[in-house]
């Protein structure tokens, strides 16, 4: 009885690249009603592709593809019909002991097996092993050994013990070797697959049959970065199962799985193709000064260091040296500072100095330098290279003849406070270079005296100067001789009188009055310090009337502008007339004053026989202001008059005056308490305001001090909102007032003219600059609106400065659009490139508003995360404004990197606002790139004298449109046919020029292989980013007794 079986196969694929478990399964049934046999399997493959990481341009790249693979049987059961042991069960060995090799077939083997097993494409194929092994015979005919077509073996002994083939050193049951095993089962897996290899960035792709071994490809790639992807793609799998037992004939089944086509991806690898490093550094444009340097002098030189090579170069400290045998000394490189970077294809201007040694003979001498450098980036070999120029010729320096002698004098100090001294030091120069003074120096001076300091040659001397009353200039000289050559030099000095600091200045203040003959009267006597410093000593003021009445007063120490008022009662003589009242302050000289000549003063006292019964005879002044005034400051003075009895009386007509300012009015009519306004003048110092009647007068002191705010300027702004200031509703900031040309700020008045805004203070007191005042915009303030915060001096008599900090209140945006400004290549940037980037804020993209403070960024998306190499924004962040603009630049970028430009709001008022659409950035070469993308011949194997027609397609594969025509040239070798040239119009990006060339007539004097080469842009009329990919070749054969070889198909 034949064994009826059902075969179920499940293949579970492990996706190694993503490291995620994925499953692919299929079902194949022989008889769906019989589940006595069950088969389940896993297939695992691990493809791998390898290539060198760096390759020099023009060198071949070897790509190797390999893959391991295996399958295992996880469970198996089998049984027979009525006379079989239905309960019997066979199980696979535990993993990994049951891993078996996949048998990889060629497409022809797979097709042959497919046709042999299932010619009708409908059912599995059943085979009989005995007496003829049909399956083994067929597989052997396909070159597949028994070890490959019978892989897994499982069996069960009658005693129920489960065994696996080879487990006990054989396939017999133990411990009873004579007992036969009940069942024996074999299984195998046959698949065919393709090894797919793809080289990115315009590289080739391959698809080869996989036989379980290494696949090697060799390709030559242009400059660039390439990613190699590969996969093992299964085309078809077939599974076989064989049951062999004592109760059955040997039977076998093979099941086909056409739909089972999983693919296994290998991890990618990257290849970078670079040009090898070229050392070609050169020095040009050498110059030096002075034109004819003399021995012992320093020569300044400059030159341009050019790098026409293909890598940036770095020169470290000490790598520029004088060449061996150079006559020059003391080489110094003054600019630029080390390390010096010479960019690829660029130059650096270098300056330095050398010394011409003393004793150098006149003549022309070459300045040769050793310039050593190294690449700042590795070349295609992966190592840092050095570039050494042993003797870079800079310039010929013409050294003059003879020596020049000179000297110089240093004075310490050059300003002398007399009496005092200074030290003079002479320096002797030979050709401008300091040297030893070999001859004695003779010193002289036009003022004071000078004494040489021992020992000879007296290079130093002491200059002595007397005390002077005013600044006095002088000149010191040094002279000596070198042989018959006289040498002299001089230096100027100044003698100043001793400096005088701030000092007090005491003066007496007296008032005229009228008294009765023979009667006493009270005289006010004031001692005032109008100087610039206080006197810390107690002093004395003496007073005398009519030369025979005296009084003395003890005066306490007086500060700047302070005064002490005293009174004394004197008696008028019995004879009417005018008598002198005198006062002498600091009579005992207790205070060292700036002016000792103003300590004495006198006034006249009028003694009369009978006074008016009620008329005023004396007056006093009072003021609503203190003694100190700043220029233009005002105070109101009030006169109070009294009669002889000391009672208040109406004042007569008074005249008002002051030597320190102006009075308004200058005269007042009779009144009880007349007033006049004093306006301080610009002349600083102490003075008085005087009110004068016909027979008496009174005065009050005033002191004009500097007005620190007289020349003050005001400027205004906001602390965190630079001009032109833009605010959003809900924002606050400090408004600032800066007081210039003054030590501090005076009292200030503040105001603003915008609706919904407030200032913390309407007035601020005197204080240090700047003065801050919190400005707030209400969240409900209307927008947009414009205005400003205005600041002015609160006291117009102090200053009239004013300023306004302008501002705009803008609506809060909900959209930010970012764009490049006038960048002709859009998001394509070269390695050193830049563009302005603009932010435009709006409400729903319709109403333009101001933008908040924006932080700009340039994330990189390829080849990895991070920031685009060499990218920067200036400024960053951009200020809160209507039209924020920043400069985006890429300096020394990396070709092939990709990323984007984005901006994010830095304002808490507008959180989360960012570019509505980011700006893509691709760092690459920019320009056209012409290639021959199609080159075919109409007949690849013509006969002698047959014609051949070519089809040529020229395409612009670059990223920029081309303008102007170019030439596509076709050449055949051997040159049996005439070369062809035709014009191709300027091609846009991706555009193809399709051309069917002329008909070739080939004499084929030497029959055989002919190579046809077409070159796009042959004359290089179009600037391209890559000229190395312009040519393409194909072949045709003159087929007369010509035997093709394998090389013809490479």
LINHU-V462742 format. One record per residue. N is the residue number from 1. PHI is phi in whole degrees, -180 to 180 (none if undefined). NEAR is the number of other ideal C-beta (glycine too) atoms within 8 Angstrom. D_FIRST is the distance of its C-alpha to the first C-alpha in whole Angstrom. Layout:
BEGIN
[[N;PHI;NEAR;D_FIRST] [N;PHI;NEAR;D_FIRST]]
END
This chain:
BEGIN
[[1;none;7;0] [2;-74;7;4] [3;-79;11;6] [4;-91;8;9] [5;-136;14;12] [6;-126;12;16] [7;-113;14;19] [8;-118;10;22] [9;-122;14;25] [10;-125;10;29] [11;-111;15;31] [12;-108;11;35] [13;-101;11;38] [14;-97;7;41] [15;-81;11;44] [16;-68;11;46] [17;-62;7;49] [18;-89;5;50] [19;58;5;48] [20;-123;5;46] [21;-80;6;43] [22;-125;8;41] [23;-128;7;37] [24;-132;9;35] [25;-134;8;31] [26;-148;10;29] [27;-123;6;25] [28;-137;12;22] [29;-117;8;19] [30;-90;13;16] [31;-145;8;15] [32;-67;5;18] [33;-86;3;17] [34;-117;10;15] [35;-110;5;17] [36;-70;11;15] [37;-121;15;16] [38;-133;9;20] [39;-136;13;22] [40;-134;9;26] [41;-145;14;28] [42;-112;9;32] [43;-121;15;34] [44;-127;9;37] [45;-133;10;40] [46;-129;9;43] [47;-71;15;45] [48;-147;9;49] [49;-124;15;52] [50;-131;6;55] [51;-162;11;58] [52;-66;7;62] [53;-73;8;64] [54;-128;11;67] [55;-137;12;67] [56;-77;12;71] [57;-57;12;71] [58;91;4;70] [59;-91;7;68] [60;-71;6;64] [61;-108;13;62] [62;-98;9;58] [63;-111;14;55] [64;-112;10;52] [65;-117;16;49] [66;-136;9;46] [67;-159;14;43] [68;-91;6;41] [69;-156;13;38] [70;-164;10;35] [71;-138;14;32] [72;-141;12;30] [73;-100;13;27] [74;-96;9;28] [75;-155;9;25] [76;-154;14;21] [77;-136;11;18] [78;-153;12;15] [79;-159;9;12] [80;-120;13;8] [81;-80;7;7] [82;-64;5;9] [83;-94;6;9] [84;-95;10;10] [85;-83;7;14] [86;-68;7;14] [87;-81;4;18] [88;-62;12;17] [89;-144;6;19] [90;-116;12;20] [91;-124;9;24] [92;-72;11;26] [93;-69;8;29] [94;-60;5;32] [95;-65;8;34] [96;-93;5;36] [97;-66;7;33] [98;-106;13;31] [99;-83;8;33] [100;-131;12;31] [101;-77;9;33] [102;-77;13;32] [103;-90;12;31] [104;-90;10;34] [105;-103;12;34] [106;-76;8;36] [107;-56;9;36] [108;-69;6;35] [109;-63;12;32] [110;-63;15;31] [111;-66;8;32] [112;-62;9;30] [113;-63;14;27] [114;-60;11;27] [115;-68;8;27] [116;-69;8;24] [117;-77;10;22] [118;-139;12;23] [119;-65;5;25] [120;-91;5;25] [121;58;4;26] [122;-118;4;24] [123;-131;6;20] [124;-67;12;19] [125;-106;9;17] [126;-104;9;14] [127;-124;10;14] [128;-114;10;12] [129;-85;13;14] [130;-129;7;14] [131;-82;2;15] [132;-111;6;17] [133;-83;7;18] [134;-60;9;19] [135;-66;13;20] [136;-65;10;22] [137;-64;9;24] [138;-65;10;24] [139;-64;12;26] [140;-63;10;28] [141;-66;6;29] [142;-93;10;30] [143;81;5;32] [144;-108;11;30] [145;-75;7;29] [146;-60;8;26] [147;-65;6;28] [148;-88;11;28] [149;-94;14;25] [150;-131;9;23] [151;-98;12;25] [152;-95;13;24] [153;-133;11;22] [154;-136;14;21] [155;-156;15;20] [156;-132;13;20] [157;-88;13;21] [158;-60;7;21] [159;-74;7;24] [160;88;6;24] [161;-79;7;26] [162;-90;7;25] [163;-132;11;26] [164;-122;11;26] [165;-57;9;26] [166;84;8;29] [167;-66;5;30] [168;-110;7;31] [169;83;3;32] [170;-173;5;28] [171;-112;8;25] [172;-101;7;24] [173;-75;13;25] [174;-130;7;28] [175;-91;3;30] [176;-108;8;28] [177;-61;7;27] [178;-79;3;25] [179;-75;9;22] [180;-87;6;19] [181;-76;14;18] [182;-73;12;16] [183;-137;13;15] [184;-135;11;16] [185;-131;15;17] [186;-123;13;19] [187;-149;14;21] [188;-155;13;24] [189;-130;15;27] [190;-121;15;29] [191;-136;15;32] [192;-125;14;35] [193;-148;11;38] [194;-112;10;42] [195;-96;17;45] [196;-99;11;47] [197;-125;16;51] [198;-127;10;54] [199;-101;14;58] [200;-73;9;60] [201;62;8;63] [202;86;7;63] [203;-80;11;61] [204;-77;6;58] [205;-130;8;54] [206;-135;9;51] [207;-141;7;47] [208;-122;9;46] [209;-64;9;42] [210;-105;12;41] [211;-114;6;39] [212;90;8;40] [213;-121;5;43] [214;-73;6;47] [215;-118;11;48] [216;-118;8;52] [217;-127;10;54] [218;-121;8;58] [219;-142;10;60] [220;-106;7;64] [221;-115;11;65] [222;-69;9;69] [223;-57;8;71] [224;151;11;69] [225;-114;10;66] [226;-128;13;63] [227;-110;10;60] [228;-105;16;56] [229;-109;11;53] [230;-152;13;50] [231;-154;11;46] [232;-101;16;43] [233;-106;10;41] [234;-72;12;37] [235;-95;10;36] [236;-162;13;32] [237;-131;11;30] [238;-132;15;26] [239;-112;16;24] [240;-118;15;20] [241;-138;14;18] [242;-134;14;15] [243;-113;15;13] [244;-139;11;13] [245;-148;10;12] [246;-74;6;12] [247;-99;7;9] [248;-137;13;7] [249;-77;7;8] [250;-71;10;11] [251;-130;15;11] [252;-152;14;14] [253;-133;14;16] [254;-127;14;19] [255;-120;13;21] [256;-101;11;25] [257;-125;13;28] [258;-68;5;31] [259;-81;5;33] [260;-85;11;33] [261;-134;8;36] [262;-73;9;38] [263;-128;8;41] [264;-116;13;43] [265;-93;11;47] [266;-92;15;49] [267;-59;8;52] [268;-72;8;55] [269;-131;10;58] [270;-117;10;61] [271;-122;15;63] [272;-111;11;67] [273;-103;14;68] [274;-130;11;72] [275;-77;10;75] [276;-68;9;76] [277;-64;11;80] [278;-119;8;83] [279;-94;9;86] [280;-143;7;89] [281;-72;15;91] [282;-147;9;95] [283;-109;14;98] [284;-138;7;101] [285;57;6;104] [286;-73;12;106] [287;-141;8;109] [288;-152;11;112] [289;-153;6;115] [290;-73;6;118] [291;-60;5;118] [292;-131;7;120] [293;-65;13;120] [294;-105;14;122] [295;-55;11;121] [296;89;13;120] [297;-99;12;119] [298;-98;11;116] [299;-112;14;114] [300;-93;9;111] [301;-136;15;109] [302;-150;11;106] [303;-162;13;103] [304;-102;10;100] [305;-102;14;96] [306;-104;11;94] [307;-124;14;90] [308;-80;6;89] [309;-74;12;85] [310;-114;7;82] [311;-143;12;82] [312;-63;12;85] [313;-118;14;87] [314;-121;12;88] [315;-114;13;92] [316;-94;7;92] [317;-56;5;96] [318;86;5;97] [319;-91;9;95] [320;-109;12;98] [321;-135;9;101] [322;-72;10;104] [323;-68;10;103] [324;-60;3;104] [325;90;3;108] [326;-67;10;108] [327;-81;6;112] [328;-83;14;111] [329;-135;7;111] [330;54;8;109] [331;-67;12;107] [332;-132;7;106] [333;-94;9;103] [334;-93;6;105] [335;-161;7;102] [336;-74;6;99] [337;-78;4;98] [338;-72;8;95] [339;-73;7;93] [340;-99;11;93] [341;-107;10;90] [342;-106;15;90] [343;-68;8;88] [344;-60;8;86] [345;74;6;88] [346;-121;8;91] [347;-144;8;94] [348;-133;11;96] [349;-87;9;100] [350;-119;13;101] [351;-123;9;104] [352;-168;12;106] [353;-137;11;109] [354;-136;14;110] [355;-106;11;114] [356;-86;15;116] [357;-62;10;117] [358;-62;8;121] [359;94;5;123] [360;-68;10;120] [361;-72;5;122] [362;-59;6;122] [363;156;6;120] [364;-104;7;116] [365;-126;11;113] [366;-77;10;109] [367;-100;15;107] [368;-108;11;104] [369;-123;13;101] [370;-87;13;98] [371;-122;13;96] [372;-109;12;92] [373;-151;12;89] [374;-144;10;86] [375;-66;14;83] [376;-90;8;82] [377;-143;7;79] [378;-69;9;76] [379;-93;14;75] [380;-66;12;72] [381;-83;8;72] [382;83;7;72] [383;-124;6;75] [384;-81;7;79] [385;-104;11;81] [386;-104;9;85] [387;-134;13;87] [388;-114;9;91] [389;-104;11;94] [390;-62;5;96] [391;-147;8;99] [392;-82;11;99] [393;-78;9;103] [394;-99;11;104] [395;-168;11;108] [396;-89;7;111] [397;-106;14;114] [398;-91;9;117] [399;-88;14;119] [400;-80;8;123] [401;-105;4;126] [402;80;5;129] [403;-117;8;128] [404;-111;8;130] [405;-120;10;131] [406;-155;8;131] [407;-149;14;131] [408;-144;9;130] [409;-122;14;131] [410;-110;8;130] [411;-113;12;132] [412;-136;7;130] [413;-92;6;131] [414;-89;9;132] [415;-116;8;134] [416;-112;13;137] [417;-91;9;138] [418;-78;13;142] [419;-74;6;143] [420;-171;9;140] [421;-143;8;139] [422;-144;13;136] [423;-102;10;134] [424;-103;16;134] [425;-128;9;132] [426;-99;13;132] [427;-119;11;129] [428;-92;14;130] [429;-120;12;127] [430;-120;11;127] [431;54;11;125] [432;80;10;124] [433;-110;10;122] [434;-62;5;124] [435;-145;8;125] [436;-74;4;128] [437;-83;12;132] [438;-91;6;134] [439;-122;8;137] [440;-67;7;139] [441;-103;13;139] [442;-104;8;142] [443;-104;13;141] [444;-152;9;143] [445;-148;12;143] [446;-88;6;145] [447;-150;9;145] [448;79;10;146] [449;-138;6;146] [450;-138;13;143] [451;-126;8;143] [452;-63;9;141] [453;-99;7;138] [454;-68;5;139] [455;-93;3;138] [456;-63;5;138] [457;-95;9;137] [458;60;13;137] [459;-75;9;134] [460;-129;10;135] [461;-150;13;138] [462;-102;11;139] [463;-98;16;140] [464;-114;11;142] [465;-130;16;143] [466;-81;8;146] [467;-72;7;146] [468;-128;11;146] [469;-87;4;147] [470;-146;5;144] [471;-59;8;141] [472;-129;10;143] [473;-84;9;141] [474;-158;13;141] [475;-136;11;140] [476;-106;17;139] [477;-126;11;139] [478;-132;16;138] [479;-142;11;139] [480;-159;14;139] [481;-126;9;139] [482;-115;8;137] [483;65;4;139] [484;-98;3;141] [485;-98;7;139] [486;-79;6;140] [487;-129;12;137] [488;-145;8;137] [489;-146;12;135] [490;-145;9;136] [491;-149;12;135] [492;-92;8;136] [493;-143;15;136] [494;-135;11;138] [495;-108;17;140] [496;-111;11;140] [497;-69;10;142] [498;-58;7;140] [499;-72;6;138] [500;-110;5;139] [501;-88;5;137] [502;-59;5;137] [503;-138;11;141] [504;-74;15;143] [505;-149;12;146] [506;-87;17;148] [507;-137;12;151] [508;-90;15;153] [509;-125;13;153] [510;-122;13;157] [511;-125;12;158] [512;-76;9;161] [513;-161;12;163] [514;-116;11;167] [515;-134;14;169] [516;-94;12;172] [517;-58;12;175] [518;74;7;176] [519;-113;9;172] [520;-73;8;169] [521;-145;12;166] [522;-100;7;162] [523;-108;15;161] [524;-76;9;157] [525;-128;16;156] [526;-111;12;152] [527;-108;17;150] [528;-124;14;147] [529;-98;15;145] [530;-100;10;144] [531;-83;14;142] [532;-107;8;138] [533;-149;9;138] [534;-82;10;139] [535;-106;15;142] [536;-88;4;142] [537;-105;7;145] [538;-76;8;148] [539;-123;14;151] [540;-135;12;154] [541;-114;16;156] [542;-106;11;159] [543;-135;15;161] [544;-145;11;165] [545;-125;13;167] [546;60;9;171] [547;75;5;171] [548;-135;6;172] [549;-122;8;169] [550;-130;7;166] [551;-152;10;163] [552;-131;9;160] [553;-132;13;156] [554;-85;6;153] [555;-108;12;150] [556;-72;6;147] [557;-54;8;144] [558;-114;14;143] [559;-81;7;139] [560;-63;9;139] [561;78;11;141] [562;-83;9;142] [563;-148;11;146] [564;-124;10;148] [565;-102;7;151] [566;-128;10;154] [567;-133;8;157] [568;-148;10;161] [569;-95;8;164] [570;-111;13;167] [571;-124;9;171] [572;-71;14;172] [573;-61;10;175] [574;-82;5;178] [575;-100;6;179] [576;-61;6;177] [577;155;7;175] [578;-98;7;171] [579;-127;11;170] [580;-93;11;167] [581;-109;14;164] [582;-121;10;162] [583;-144;13;159] [584;-131;10;158] [585;-86;13;154] [586;46;14;153] [587;-67;11;156] [588;-103;6;155] [589;55;5;153] [590;-88;9;150] [591;-121;10;147] [592;-80;4;147] [593;-107;13;146] [594;-71;8;145] [595;-141;7;149] [596;-89;5;152] [597;-95;4;154] [598;-115;8;153] [599;-81;12;154] [600;-118;9;158] [601;-151;10;158] [602;-137;9;161] [603;-139;9;162] [604;-102;9;165] [605;-108;17;167] [606;-95;12;169] [607;-104;14;172] [608;-122;10;174] [609;-82;5;177] [610;-145;4;175] [611;-84;10;172] [612;-60;5;171] [613;-61;4;171] [614;-128;5;167] [615;-70;9;166] [616;-75;13;163] [617;-126;13;164] [618;-143;12;160] [619;-151;15;157] [620;-133;8;153] [621;-116;13;150] [622;-130;7;147] [623;-142;12;143] [624;-86;4;140] [625;-133;9;138] [626;-71;4;138] [627;-72;7;140] [628;-82;7;137] [629;-129;15;136] [630;-94;15;134] [631;-49;11;135] [632;76;9;136] [633;-75;12;135] [634;-122;10;138] [635;-147;11;140] [636;-101;11;142] [637;-103;16;146] [638;-119;10;148] [639;-98;15;152] [640;-121;11;153] [641;-106;13;157] [642;-135;13;160] [643;-96;14;164] [644;-63;8;166] [645;-87;5;165] [646;85;5;162] [647;-84;6;161] [648;-64;5;158] [649;-137;11;160] [650;-67;8;159] [651;-80;16;159] [652;-75;10;161] [653;-60;9;159] [654;-121;13;157] [655;-103;8;156] [656;-112;14;152] [657;-155;9;151] [658;-159;13;149] [659;-82;5;148] [660;-117;14;145] [661;171;12;144] [662;-120;7;145] [663;-118;14;147] [664;-143;7;146] [665;-82;7;149] [666;-83;8;151] [667;-146;8;154] [668;-128;12;154] [669;-75;6;157] [670;-53;7;159] [671;-162;8;156] [672;-67;5;155] [673;-139;8;152] [674;-66;13;152] [675;-131;9;148] [676;-146;14;147] [677;-95;10;144] [678;-96;17;143] [679;-115;11;140] [680;-67;13;140] [681;-87;9;140] [682;-92;5;138] [683;-79;6;140] [684;-76;6;139] [685;127;8;141] [686;-87;11;144] [687;-165;12;147] [688;-140;11;148] [689;-107;16;149] [690;-118;10;152] [691;-113;16;154] [692;-121;8;158] [693;-104;13;161] [694;-67;5;164] [695;-121;6;165] [696;-155;15;162] [697;-151;11;158] [698;-144;12;155] [699;-142;11;152] [700;-141;10;148] [701;-74;12;146] [702;-135;16;143] [703;-136;13;141] [704;-90;16;139] [705;-110;8;135] [706;-65;7;133] [707;-88;10;130] [708;-66;9;127] [709;-108;13;125] [710;-63;11;128] [711;-110;6;126] [712;-71;14;122] [713;-115;8;120] [714;-112;14;117] [715;-129;8;113] [716;-129;13;110] [717;-162;12;106] [718;-115;14;103] [719;-61;9;102] [720;-121;5;98] [721;-131;12;99] [722;-60;6;100] [723;-67;7;102] [724;-74;7;101] [725;-70;13;100] [726;-128;13;98] [727;-117;13;97] [728;-108;16;94] [729;-53;14;95] [730;96;7;95] [731;-89;9;96] [732;-133;6;99] [733;-166;11;100] [734;-81;10;104] [735;-78;17;106] [736;-124;13;108] [737;-116;16;112] [738;-104;10;113] [739;-101;15;117] [740;-108;9;118] [741;65;6;121] [742;-155;12;122] [743;-69;3;121] [744;-140;10;120] [745;-100;13;119] [746;-77;14;122] [747;-56;11;121] [748;-123;13;119] [749;-109;10;118] [750;-119;14;115] [751;-156;8;114] [752;-145;11;111] [753;-125;6;110] [754;-112;13;107] [755;-74;6;106] [756;80;10;103] [757;-125;13;104] [758;-139;6;106] [759;-114;14;108] [760;-64;7;109] [761;-128;7;112] [762;-85;6;115] [763;-139;9;117] [764;-123;11;116] [765;-78;5;119] [766;-60;6;120] [767;-174;8;118] [768;-71;4;116] [769;-81;11;114] [770;-87;8;111] [771;-93;11;112] [772;-105;8;109] [773;-146;14;108] [774;-69;10;105] [775;-107;15;104] [776;-125;10;102] [777;-109;15;100] [778;-64;10;99] [779;-59;6;95] [780;-100;5;97] [781;-61;13;99] [782;-66;6;99] [783;-146;10;98] [784;-86;8;98] [785;-156;10;102] [786;-127;8;104] [787;179;9;107] [788;-175;10;108] [789;-105;14;110] [790;-110;12;113] [791;-127;14;115] [792;-145;11;119] [793;-64;16;122] [794;-70;8;123] [795;-112;8;126] [796;-60;6;128] [797;-71;7;131] [798;-82;12;128] [799;-165;10;126] [800;-123;6;125] [801;-72;10;122] [802;-151;9;119] [803;-154;11;115] [804;-135;9;112] [805;-96;14;108] [806;-72;10;107] [807;-154;15;103] [808;-126;13;101] [809;-103;17;99] [810;-110;13;95] [811;-67;9;93] [812;-78;10;90] [813;-79;15;87] [814;-123;7;83] [815;-146;11;82] [816;-127;15;82] [817;-106;12;82] [818;-116;15;82] [819;-151;8;82] [820;-79;12;83] [821;-111;9;87] [822;56;6;87] [823;-97;8;85] [824;-61;4;84] [825;-103;9;80] [826;60;6;79] [827;-82;9;77] [828;-87;10;77] [829;-124;13;79] [830;-80;11;80] [831;-64;10;80] [832;-123;7;84] [833;-149;9;84] [834;-156;6;85] [835;-161;11;86] [836;-73;11;88] [837;-123;16;85] [838;-114;11;87] [839;-105;15;86] [840;-130;11;87] [841;-100;13;87] [842;-159;13;87] [843;-106;10;86] [844;60;7;83] [845;76;7;84] [846;-113;5;87] [847;-89;7;90] [848;-72;6;91] [849;-131;13;92] [850;-76;12;92] [851;-99;15;89] [852;-74;14;89] [853;-60;10;89] [854;-119;14;86] [855;-94;10;84] [856;-100;14;83] [857;-145;9;79] [858;-137;14;77] [859;-65;11;74] [860;-101;13;71] [861;-106;7;68] [862;-150;8;67] [863;-84;5;66] [864;-156;5;66] [865;-75;5;68] [866;132;5;72] [867;-122;9;75] [868;-54;13;75] [869;-59;11;77] [870;75;11;81] [871;-85;13;81] [872;-156;8;84] [873;-121;12;86] [874;-143;7;90] [875;-81;7;91] [876;-153;9;88] [877;-81;9;88] [878;-86;14;90] [879;-76;9;93] [880;-67;11;93] [881;-159;10;94] [882;-74;9;94] [883;-137;8;92] [884;-64;10;91] [885;-136;10;90] [886;-132;12;89] [887;-100;10;88] [888;-96;15;85] [889;-134;11;85] [890;-123;17;82] [891;-111;7;84] [892;53;8;82] [893;-71;16;79] [894;-114;8;75] [895;-62;10;74] [896;101;10;70] [897;-72;13;71] [898;-131;10;70] [899;-172;14;72] [900;-157;10;74] [901;-105;14;77] [902;-143;13;78] [903;-139;14;81] [904;-135;9;81] [905;-61;14;84] [906;-104;8;86] [907;-103;10;88] [908;-68;4;87] [909;-73;10;89] [910;-124;11;86] [911;-73;7;83] [912;77;5;79] [913;-70;12;81] [914;-147;9;79] [915;-54;12;79] [916;-60;8;77] [917;-142;6;75] [918;-71;8;75] [919;-102;13;76] [920;-69;8;73] [921;-127;14;75] [922;-128;9;73] [923;-87;15;75] [924;-159;10;74] [925;-73;7;76] [926;-117;10;78] [927;155;10;78] [928;-69;14;77] [929;-149;12;74] [930;-87;16;74] [931;-140;11;71] [932;-87;15;69] [933;-96;9;66] [934;-136;8;65] [935;-144;12;66] [936;-130;7;64] [937;-112;10;65] [938;-69;7;64] [939;-141;9;63] [940;-71;7;62] [941;-131;6;62] [942;-79;13;65] [943;-85;7;67] [944;-56;10;70] [945;70;7;73] [946;-75;8;70] [947;-96;7;71] [948;-127;13;69] [949;-109;11;70] [950;-102;14;69] [951;-112;12;68] [952;-126;14;69] [953;-115;12;69] [954;-105;14;71] [955;-127;13;71] [956;-88;13;73] [957;-92;9;70] [958;-80;12;73] [959;-118;9;74] [960;-146;10;77] [961;-64;9;79] [962;-102;13;80] [963;-119;4;84] [964;92;7;85] [965;-84;8;84] [966;-136;15;82] [967;-116;12;81] [968;-101;17;77] [969;-115;10;78] [970;-120;14;75] [971;-131;9;75] [972;-116;14;74] [973;-130;7;73] [974;-62;6;74] [975;-83;7;77] [976;-74;9;77] [977;-122;9;77] [978;-74;3;80] [979;-58;9;79] [980;-122;8;79] [981;-135;8;80] [982;-142;8;80] [983;-89;6;81] [984;-118;13;79] [985;-67;6;81] [986;-58;10;81] [987;-104;14;77] [988;-75;8;76] [989;-59;9;74] [990;83;7;70] [991;-72;8;72] [992;-120;9;71] [993;-99;11;73] [994;-99;8;71] [995;-134;11;72] [996;-104;7;72] [997;-77;10;74] [998;-65;4;76] [999;-89;6;74] [1000;-84;10;74] [1001;-115;7;75] [1002;-108;14;74] [1003;-75;7;76] [1004;49;11;73] [1005;-60;4;75] [1006;-118;5;73] [1007;-58;9;70] [1008;143;8;67] [1009;-83;7;66] [1010;-120;13;68] [1011;-102;9;68] [1012;-105;14;70] [1013;-122;11;71] [1014;-110;14;72] [1015;-123;12;74] [1016;-78;13;75] [1017;50;15;79] [1018;-62;11;80] [1019;-91;6;83] [1020;55;8;83] [1021;-71;8;85] [1022;-104;11;82] [1023;-71;5;82] [1024;-124;13;79] [1025;-79;8;77] [1026;-150;9;75] [1027;-94;7;76] [1028;-80;7;73] [1029;-114;9;71] [1030;-81;12;73] [1031;-105;9;71] [1032;-144;9;68] [1033;-129;9;67] [1034;-147;9;65] [1035;-132;10;64] [1036;-141;12;64] [1037;-128;13;64] [1038;-82;13;67] [1039;-93;8;64] [1040;-118;8;66] [1041;51;4;64] [1042;-106;10;63] [1043;-99;4;60] [1044;-72;6;58] [1045;-122;5;57] [1046;-58;5;55] [1047;-63;5;59] [1048;-70;9;59] [1049;-108;5;56] [1050;-77;4;57]]
END
